[in-house]
Amino acid sequence: MTHDKGPVTDKKGIRKVKAYFEFIYNQGKPRLEKNMPLVNAALDMDLGEFNNWIDKERLIINLHCIQKELFPHKKELSPVKLFGLMETYLQKMVK
């Protein structure tokens, strides 16, 4: 099996990715419902067991998807804007 990005995996790997998305949803939704900006919401989250996963900046994209679900009337952010937010998140993480 393969998922969006990364090596070929088995059912255990798929369950881990599913757990990641559930974790992001459960942690992100309350922050976004409080109208936290994407970068602030991401920085406020303790990624716990997922903290050592690569490409942490993808969290911004995942939070944006949740935001679109919660607030369908809001304008979708452009890929360029999202990549900028991902870079901002990475820069603020190292401070």
PLY file of the C-alpha trace (Angstrom):
ply
format ascii 1.0
element vertex 95
property float x
property float y
property float z
element edge 94
property int vertex1
property int vertex2
end_header
0.00 0.00 0.00
1.04 3.57 -0.50
-0.42 6.78 0.85
-0.03 10.36 -0.28
3.66 10.65 0.46
6.28 8.35 1.79
7.31 4.75 1.48
5.20 1.73 0.67
3.48 0.67 3.86
1.23 -1.97 5.34
-2.09 -1.79 7.18
-0.31 -0.72 10.36
1.18 2.26 8.50
-2.23 3.18 7.10
-3.70 3.07 10.60
-0.91 5.37 11.80
-1.66 7.90 9.04
-5.36 7.69 9.92
-4.50 8.31 13.58
-2.45 11.35 12.52
-5.35 12.86 10.59
-7.76 12.19 13.46
-5.31 13.79 15.88
-4.91 16.86 13.67
-8.68 17.18 13.29
-9.35 16.81 17.01
-6.60 19.26 17.96
-7.17 21.71 15.13
-10.94 22.02 15.08
-11.33 23.75 18.49
-8.53 26.19 17.66
-10.02 27.06 14.30
-13.49 27.42 15.82
-11.93 30.14 18.00
-10.79 31.81 14.75
-7.11 31.24 15.42
-5.01 31.95 12.34
-3.60 28.81 10.73
0.00 29.42 11.80
-1.01 30.25 15.38
-3.22 27.16 15.57
-0.37 25.00 14.30
2.14 26.51 16.73
-0.30 26.04 19.61
-0.60 22.31 18.97
1.57 19.76 20.74
2.10 17.13 18.06
3.01 14.51 20.64
3.88 11.19 19.02
3.78 12.85 15.59
6.34 15.51 16.47
9.19 13.65 14.78
7.36 13.16 11.47
9.01 14.84 8.52
7.58 17.85 6.70
5.71 19.24 9.71
4.72 22.27 7.66
2.07 20.10 5.96
0.09 20.72 9.14
-0.86 24.11 7.66
-2.48 22.44 4.65
-4.32 19.97 6.88
-5.60 22.78 9.10
-6.69 24.73 6.04
-8.77 21.72 4.93
-10.45 21.62 8.34
-11.02 25.37 8.17
-12.72 25.00 4.77
-15.00 22.35 6.26
-15.91 24.51 9.25
-16.28 27.77 7.32
-17.27 26.93 3.73
-18.15 30.58 3.07
-14.54 31.70 3.63
-12.41 32.20 0.56
-10.00 29.35 -0.09
-6.36 30.35 0.20
-4.20 30.13 -2.89
-1.35 27.61 -3.05
1.13 30.50 -3.02
-0.41 31.88 0.19
-0.42 28.42 1.79
3.24 27.85 0.92
4.03 31.22 2.50
2.18 30.21 5.67
4.06 26.91 5.71
7.36 28.80 5.56
6.23 31.17 8.32
5.30 28.18 10.48
8.72 26.59 9.97
10.52 29.83 10.80
8.51 30.37 13.97
9.05 26.76 15.06
12.81 27.23 15.27
12.61 30.39 17.39
0 1
1 2
2 3
3 4
4 5
5 6
6 7
7 8
8 9
9 10
10 11
11 12
12 13
13 14
14 15
15 16
16 17
17 18
18 19
19 20
20 21
21 22
22 23
23 24
24 25
25 26
26 27
27 28
28 29
29 30
30 31
31 32
32 33
33 34
34 35
35 36
36 37
37 38
38 39
39 40
40 41
41 42
42 43
43 44
44 45
45 46
46 47
47 48
48 49
49 50
50 51
51 52
52 53
53 54
54 55
55 56
56 57
57 58
58 59
59 60
60 61
61 62
62 63
63 64
64 65
65 66
66 67
67 68
68 69
69 70
70 71
71 72
72 73
73 74
74 75
75 76
76 77
77 78
78 79
79 80
80 81
81 82
82 83
83 84
84 85
85 86
86 87
87 88
88 89
89 90
90 91
91 92
92 93
93 94
